[in-house]
């Protein structure tokens, strides 16, 4: 007893401090229990989660298990510790204060432990109000500014700007009466975006130059347009101060800032067909590096003639070179996946004909055959979702071109779901890497230099390196909370600071746009 009692019979300071520490420790367990219960149950989106398409955030289960363990241990320990302390120091105020101190001491370490258990998470930041009228559809998206300071969503009846940080609506540009948005440029250039309009089942024949900072129309041109057969992608493009618009059997060049007529080119098949002046219809185009490449088909659907890839000089509209496309039947679909390096999706009518992505060498070499990456092969089927796109004025593909690779969603043989991301070399067409994610791929988007982001249907977002396919960060990706049943098929994924904006085509059933961030 000499170690614990002094001469007057009172407990020693060592014993008193030790018992007080037990009270503080038990209080800390109670604090952890309360904190883990609150964090665990509140982390479940919509008070319900579990399963493939509505997963619980990583760490939810261990957090709740620890919450119950801390509850039992804390209350048991606190009961014992308080009884022991009151035998030494009668009274209620001091042991209560010690227990409360333990609760407070545990909060910060508990929060850090929860973050470690949970892993990275993206939470909802804002959600745009539904489209009105309900009959309109989203047809295209522009991302403006560094880190997408503004997202412009085009509907059939208007263009609407959203602040990517807050979701506040900015400017609204209405389509002409009884006309709908039928085409958009891939991106604004020098602050000017291009948008075209058409009446019901009529050619896409009115183009506007839009100042994207304000939504102001700076110029307007009417031309002999054409009825769209390919979803509208590639009808408008811009580069080097020139706006390019595809018309009926013609390609038009306008001043990007003033809409002044620069040139008109009328492609024919005469140069390669011994004087046979077959009519040629431009299908899709993309401008970059001072030139515009245009895919044209020559001849009628019932009597297919040929298809060509023309290179036009942006300044003059002259044709320095052309290459025949390796097709023998009518081209059912053609879309540009990348302007630099030039990468083209082509599918022809013949079921045994070409259905592939064609990669062309830079600089353009008419004598070199394009590298061919088939849409379907022994290893997998590419799933670009570009043949019948959800966004018709500016199609969105589940594919990116980066670091000399075509990075694309793919489905394993025998599977209807594209649960894989694969990369094919643009130099030789061989598959360089693949990553099986175990969930259908919803969207792909650039995530910075050497990175690509992949959003899965299971509410997970992965970041992969474009060169090797290595997963950056958590192996299981980042949990994106509370977006189940809020995104449609084929949304547009846009980087916005340290988070993302997801843009839907169906803005009535789903939110037109919503943002998530850490």
C-alpha positions in Angstrom: 0.0 0.0 0.0 3.0 2.2 0.3 2.9 2.9 -3.5 -0.7 4.2 -3.5 -1.4 5.7 -0.1 0.1 8.6 1.8 0.3 8.9 5.6 -3.2 10.5 6.0 -4.8 7.6 4.1 -5.6 9.5 0.9 -4.8 7.9 -2.5 -1.5 8.9 -4.0 -1.2 11.3 -6.9 -0.1 8.5 -9.2 -3.3 6.5 -8.5 -5.5 9.6 -8.8 -4.0 10.5 -12.1 -4.2 7.0 -13.4 -7.9 6.7 -12.6 -8.5 10.1 -14.1 -6.8 8.9 -17.3 -9.1 5.9 -17.4 -12.1 8.3 -17.2 -10.7 10.4 -20.0 -9.9 7.3 -22.1 -13.4 5.9 -21.6 -14.8 9.3 -22.6 -12.7 9.2 -25.7 -14.2 5.8 -26.6 -17.7 7.3 -26.1 -16.7 10.2 -28.4 -15.5 7.9 -31.0 -18.7 5.8 -30.8 -20.9 8.9 -31.3 -18.7 10.2 -34.1 -18.5 6.9 -35.9 -22.2 6.3 -35.7 -22.9 9.8 -37.1 -20.3 9.5 -39.9 -21.2 6.0 -40.7 -24.9 6.4 -41.0 -24.8 9.8 -42.7 -22.3 8.5 -45.3 -25.0 6.3 -46.8 -26.6 8.1 -49.8 -30.3 8.4 -49.6 -30.3 6.2 -46.4 -29.8 3.2 -48.6 -26.9 1.7 -50.3 -25.3 -1.6 -51.3 -25.1 -3.5 -54.5 -23.6 -3.0 -57.9 -25.3 0.2 -58.9 -25.7 1.9 -55.6 -22.5 1.2 -53.6 -21.8 2.2 -50.1 -18.8 4.4 -49.7 -15.5 2.6 -48.9 -15.2 2.2 -45.2 -18.9 2.4 -44.3 -19.0 -1.1 -43.0 -15.8 -0.9 -40.8 -16.9 2.5 -39.6 -20.2 1.2 -38.3 -18.6 -2.0 -36.8 -16.1 0.2 -34.9 -19.0 2.5 -33.8 -20.7 -0.5 -32.1 -17.4 -1.7 -30.6 -16.6 1.7 -29.3 -20.2 2.0 -27.9 -19.9 -1.2 -25.9 -16.3 -0.7 -24.8 -16.9 3.0 -24.0 -20.0 2.7 -21.9 -18.6 -0.3 -20.0 -15.2 1.3 -19.5 -16.8 4.6 -18.4 -19.0 2.9 -15.9 -16.0 1.1 -14.3 -13.7 4.2 -14.5 -16.3 6.5 -12.9 -16.9 4.1 -10.1 -13.2 3.8 -9.4 -12.7 7.6 -9.6 -15.6 8.4 -7.2 -14.1 6.1 -4.6 -11.0 8.2 -4.7 -12.6 11.6 -5.3 -16.3 11.8 -4.5 -18.4 14.2 -6.5 -19.9 14.4 -10.0 -18.5 17.6 -11.5 -14.8 16.6 -11.9 -15.4 13.1 -13.4 -18.0 14.5 -15.7 -15.6 17.2 -16.9 -12.9 14.5 -17.4 -15.3 12.4 -19.5 -16.3 15.4 -21.6 -12.7 16.2 -22.2 -12.1 12.7 -23.5 -15.0 13.1 -25.9 -13.6 16.3 -27.3 -10.0 14.9 -27.5 -11.2 12.0 -29.6 -13.1 14.0 -32.3 -10.2 15.1 -34.4 -8.3 11.7 -34.4 -11.7 10.0 -35.1 -12.4 12.2 -38.1 -8.9 11.5 -39.5 -9.4 7.7 -39.0 -12.8 7.9 -40.7 -11.3 9.7 -43.7 -8.6 7.0 -43.9 -11.2 4.2 -43.7 -13.5 5.9 -46.2 -11.0 6.7 -48.9 -11.5 9.5 -51.5 -15.1 10.6 -52.0 -16.8 13.1 -54.3 -19.9 14.6 -52.8 -22.7 16.5 -54.6 -22.0 20.2 -54.9 -25.0 21.5 -56.9 -27.7 20.4 -59.2 -29.3 22.4 -62.0 -33.1 22.7 -62.0 -35.0 20.6 -64.6 -35.4 21.7 -68.2 -38.5 23.6 -69.0 -40.3 23.0 -71.3 -39.9 19.3 -70.7 -39.9 18.6 -74.5 -36.4 20.0 -75.1 -33.2 17.9 -75.2 -29.6 18.6 -74.6 -27.6 18.3 -77.8 -24.1 19.5 -77.0 -21.7 20.9 -74.4 -18.8 23.4 -74.3 -16.4 23.7 -71.4 -15.0 27.2 -71.0 -12.1 28.6 -69.1 -9.2 26.9 -67.3 -10.7 24.2 -65.2 -14.1 24.7 -66.9 -15.1 27.9 -65.1 -18.3 27.8 -67.2 -20.1 25.0 -68.8 -22.4 25.8 -71.7 -25.2 23.2 -72.3 -26.9 23.5 -75.7 -30.6 22.4 -75.8 -32.7 22.2 -79.0 -34.1 25.6 -78.2 -31.3 27.5 -76.5 -27.7 27.6 -75.2 -27.4 28.0 -71.4 -24.3 28.8 -69.4 -23.7 27.4 -65.9 -21.1 28.5 -63.4 -19.2 25.3 -62.7 -18.5 26.3 -59.1 -22.0 27.2 -58.0 -24.4 25.9 -60.7 -25.8 29.4 -61.2 -27.3 30.1 -64.6 -25.5 32.7 -66.5 -26.4 33.9 -70.0 -29.1 32.3 -72.2 -29.1 32.4 -76.0 -32.4 31.5 -77.6 -32.7 29.7 -80.9 -34.6 31.4 -83.7 -38.4 30.8 -83.8 -39.3 27.3 -85.0 -35.6 26.4 -85.4 -33.5 23.9 -83.3 -29.8 23.7 -82.6 -28.5 21.1 -85.1 -24.7 21.5 -84.9 -22.0 23.0 -82.7 -18.2 23.4 -83.1 -16.2 21.0 -81.0 -14.9 23.9 -78.8 -14.8 27.7 -78.8 -11.7 29.2 -80.5 -10.4 32.6 -79.5 -13.6 33.2 -77.5 -16.0 32.4 -80.4 -18.1 29.2 -80.5 -20.1 28.2 -83.6 -23.7 26.9 -83.5 -26.1 26.1 -86.3 -29.8 25.9 -86.6 -32.4 24.1 -88.7 -36.2 23.9 -89.1 -38.0 20.6 -88.7 -36.6 18.0 -91.2 -34.9 20.9 -93.1 -31.2 21.4 -93.8 -28.9 22.8 -91.1 -28.4 26.1 -92.9 -28.0 29.0 -90.4 -24.7 29.5 -88.5 -24.0 31.9 -85.7 -20.7 33.0 -84.2 -21.3 33.3 -80.5 -19.1 35.2 -78.0 -19.0 32.6 -75.3 -18.1 35.0 -72.4 -21.4 36.8 -72.8 -23.7 34.7 -75.1 -23.8 37.5 -77.6 -24.2 36.6 -81.3 -21.4 38.5 -83.1 -22.3 37.4 -86.6 -24.9 35.3 -88.6 -24.7 33.5 -91.9 -27.3 31.6 -94.0 -26.0 29.2 -96.5 -27.1 26.2 -98.6 -27.1 23.6 -95.8 -27.6 19.9 -95.8 -29.9 17.5 -94.0 -27.9 15.8 -91.3 -27.5 12.0 -91.6 -24.7 11.5 -89.1 -25.9 13.1 -85.9 -24.5 16.6 -86.6 -21.0 16.0 -85.4 -18.3 17.8 -87.4 -20.6 20.1 -89.3 -18.8 23.2 -87.8 -15.2 23.7 -86.9 -12.8 26.6 -86.2 -9.1 27.2 -86.4 -6.7 30.0 -87.3 -9.3 32.7 -87.5 -11.5 30.8 -89.8 -14.9 29.2 -89.2 -15.7 26.2 -91.4 -19.3 25.1 -92.1 -20.3 22.1 -94.2 -23.1 22.8 -96.7 -24.9 21.0 -99.5 -22.1 19.7 -101.7 -19.9 22.5 -100.4 -17.5 23.6 -97.7 -17.7 27.3 -96.5 -15.0 29.3 -94.8 -16.0 32.4 -92.8 -14.0 34.9 -90.7 -14.2 33.6 -87.2 -14.7 37.0 -85.6 -16.8 38.8 -88.2 -18.4 36.1 -90.3 -17.0 37.5 -93.6 -17.0 35.1 -96.5 -13.5 33.8 -97.1 -13.9 31.0 -99.5 -16.2 28.2 -100.7 -14.9 24.8 -101.8 -17.0 22.3 -103.9 -15.4 18.9 -103.6 -15.7 16.5 -106.5 -14.3 13.1 -107.4 -12.9 14.3 -110.7 -9.3 14.4 -109.6 -9.1 10.7 -108.9 -11.8 9.3 -111.2 -10.5 10.3 -114.7 -12.8 13.3 -115.1 -15.9 11.6 -113.7 -17.5 14.7 -112.0 -19.5 12.8 -109.4 -21.3 14.8 -106.8 -19.6 14.8 -103.4 -21.3 15.5 -100.1 -19.2 16.6 -97.1 -20.0 14.4 -94.1 -17.7 15.6 -91.2 -14.8 18.0 -90.7 -12.3 19.0 -88.2 -9.8 21.9 -88.2 -6.4 22.2 -86.6 -2.9 23.4 -87.4 -4.0 25.7 -90.3 -5.9 22.9 -92.2 -9.3 21.4 -92.3 -9.8 17.7 -93.0 -13.2 16.9 -94.6 -14.7 13.5 -95.2 -16.8 13.4 -98.4 -18.9 10.7 -100.0 -19.3 10.8 -103.8 -22.2 9.3 -105.6 -25.7 8.2 -104.5 -26.7 5.8 -101.8 -28.0 3.3 -104.4 -24.9 3.6 -106.6 -22.0 4.2 -104.3 -19.0 5.8 -106.0 -16.2 6.6 -103.5 -15.3 8.3 -100.3 -12.4 10.7 -99.7 -10.5 12.5 -96.9 -9.7 16.0 -98.2 -7.2 18.4 -96.7 -8.2 22.1 -97.2 -6.1 25.1 -96.5 -7.9 27.2 -93.8 -6.7 30.5 -95.4 -7.7 29.8 -99.0 -10.0 26.7 -99.1 -7.7 25.2 -101.6 -7.1 21.4 -101.6 -3.4 20.5 -101.4 -4.1 16.8 -101.0 -6.7 14.0 -100.6 -6.8 10.4 -99.7 -9.3 7.8 -100.7 -11.0 6.1 -97.7 -10.7 2.3 -97.7 -14.4 1.7 -98.2 -16.4 0.0 -100.9 -20.0 0.6 -99.8 -21.9 3.6 -98.5 -20.5 5.3 -95.4 -23.2 4.9 -92.7 -21.2 6.8 -90.1 -18.1 9.0 -89.9 -16.9 11.1 -86.9 -13.7 12.8 -86.0 -12.4 11.6 -82.6 -9.3 13.8 -82.6 -8.2 16.7 -84.8 -4.5 16.3 -83.8 -3.4 13.6 -84.4 -6.2 13.1 -86.8 -8.3 10.1 -85.8 -11.5 9.1 -87.6 -14.3 6.7 -86.8 -15.8 5.1 -90.0 -18.5 2.5 -90.5 -19.8 1.5 -93.9 -23.0 -0.1 -95.0 -21.5 -3.5 -95.9 -21.6 -5.7 -92.8 -18.2 -7.1 -93.8 -16.9 -3.7 -94.7 -14.9 -1.2 -92.7 -16.0 -0.6 -89.2 -12.9 0.9 -87.5 -11.0 3.9 -86.1 -8.5 5.2 -88.6 -5.4 7.0 -87.4 -3.5 9.2 -89.8 0.2 10.1 -89.5 1.3 13.7 -88.8 2.3 15.5 -90.9 -0.1 14.4 -93.5 1.4 11.8 -95.9 -1.0 10.9 -98.7 1.1 7.8 -99.5 1.0 6.3 -96.1 -2.0 4.1 -95.3 -3.9 4.9 -92.1 -3.5 2.7 -89.0 -6.7 0.7 -88.6 -8.2 -0.2 -85.2 -11.3 -2.5 -85.8 -14.4 -1.8 -83.7 -14.7 -5.5 -83.1 -11.9 -8.0 -82.8 -11.0 -11.3 -81.1 -10.0 -9.6 -77.9 -12.9 -7.2 -77.4 -15.4 -4.9 -78.9 -14.9 -1.1 -78.8 -17.9 0.8 -77.4 -17.6 4.4 -78.5 -21.4 5.0 -78.5 -20.9 7.4 -81.3 -22.9 5.8 -84.1 -26.2 7.0 -82.6 -25.0 9.6 -80.1 -27.1 11.0 -77.3 -25.8 14.5 -77.9 -26.5 15.0 -81.6 -25.1 18.5 -82.3 -21.7 17.7 -80.7 -21.5 13.9 -80.1 -19.8 12.6 -77.0 -17.7 9.5 -77.3 -16.5 7.1 -74.6 -13.0 7.6 -76.1 -10.0 9.9 -75.7 -6.9 10.3 -77.9 -3.7 11.0 -75.8 0.0 10.1 -75.7 -0.2 8.4 -79.1 -3.1 6.1 -77.9 -6.7 5.7 -78.6 -8.2 5.1 -75.1 -11.7 3.7 -75.4 -14.4 1.8 -73.5 -14.6 -1.9 -74.5 -16.6 -5.0 -73.9 -15.1 -8.4 -73.4 -16.2 -11.2 -75.8 -19.7 -12.4 -74.9 -20.5 -9.4 -72.8 -23.0 -6.6 -73.6 -21.4 -4.3 -71.0 -18.4 -2.2 -71.7 -16.6 -2.8 -68.4 -13.1 -2.4 -69.7 -10.9 0.5 -70.8 -8.4 -0.3 -73.4 -5.6 1.7 -75.2 -4.6 1.1 -78.8 -1.4 2.5 -80.3 -2.0 5.0 -83.1 1.4 3.9 -84.6 0.6 0.3 -85.3 -3.0 -0.4 -84.0 -1.9 -2.8 -81.3 -3.5 -2.9 -77.9 -1.0 -1.5 -75.4 -3.0 -2.0 -72.2 -6.4 -2.6 -70.7 -8.0 -2.2 -67.3 -11.0 -4.2 -66.2 -13.2 -2.2 -63.9 -16.0 -4.6 -63.1 -18.7 -2.0 -63.9 -20.0 -0.5 -67.2 -18.1 2.6 -68.3 -20.4 5.6 -68.4 -18.0 8.4 -69.5 -14.3 9.1 -70.3 -12.7 12.6 -70.0 -9.2 14.2 -69.8 -8.0 14.5 -66.2 -4.8 16.5 -66.7 -1.5 15.8 -68.5 -1.0 12.0 -68.9 -4.3 11.2 -67.2 -7.8 10.1 -68.2 -10.8 9.9 -65.9 -13.3 7.0 -66.2 -16.7 7.2 -64.6 -18.3 3.9 -63.9 -22.0 2.9 -63.5 -21.2 1.8 -59.9 -20.6 5.4 -58.8 -16.9 5.0 -58.9 -14.4 7.3 -60.7 -11.0 6.1 -61.7 -7.9 8.0 -62.9 -5.7 6.1 -65.2 -2.4 7.0 -66.8 -2.7 7.3 -70.6 0.6 5.7 -71.3 0.4 2.6 -69.2 -3.1 2.4 -67.8 -1.8 2.5 -64.2 -4.5 3.4 -61.7 -3.7 6.7 -59.9 -4.8 6.8 -56.2 -7.1 4.1 -54.8 -7.3 0.8 -56.6 -11.1 0.8 -56.3 -11.4 4.4 -57.5 -13.1 7.4 -55.9 -16.6 7.0 -54.6 -19.0 9.5 -56.2 -21.9 9.8 -53.7 -25.6 10.3 -54.4 -25.6 10.3 -58.3 -27.5 7.0 -58.7 -30.5 7.5 -61.0 -29.3 11.1 -61.7 -27.3 10.5 -64.9 -28.6 9.3 -68.2 -26.9 7.1 -70.9 -23.7 8.7 -72.2 -23.4 11.9 -70.2 -20.6 14.5 -70.7 -18.0 14.5 -68.0 -16.2 17.9 -67.6 -13.3 18.7 -65.3 -14.1 21.6 -62.9 -11.3 22.5 -60.6 -10.8 19.7 -58.1 -14.2 18.2 -59.0 -16.4 17.4 -62.0 -19.5 18.5 -63.8 -21.8 15.9 -65.3 -24.0 17.0 -68.1 -27.1 15.0 -69.2 -28.9 15.1 -72.5 -32.3 14.3 -70.8 -32.7 17.4 -68.6 -36.3 16.6 -67.6 -36.0 13.1 -66.2 -32.5 13.9 -64.8 -30.8 17.1 -63.8 -29.5 19.0 -66.8 -26.2 19.3 -65.0 -24.8 18.4 -61.6 -21.4 18.8 -59.9 -19.4 16.7 -57.5 -16.3 17.6 -55.6 -14.2 16.4 -52.6 
